[in-house]
């Protein structure tokens, strides 16, 4: 379960895991003006769990999953913009 812990429109949103497998999970969304519109920067800090689940949720596996997820999001957004569904 995540909770928004900081909301500073229009430039920043921070959400933190308050219940879940990770010891720590903080996801900061930063919105910056750019020549092409708005640039979204995602900063994620996390600490993997210990014990048996820590054997499955290693840092490299979490990073790989994040990279795949962000790549998918970027491809989907580009597709929506190219199709005219999102401007």
Secondary structure, DSSP 8 states (H G I E B T S, - for coil): -EEEEEEETTTEEEEEESSSS-SEEEEEEEEEEETTEEEEEEEEEEE---HHHHHHS-HHHHHHHHHHHHHHHHHHHHHHHHHTS--
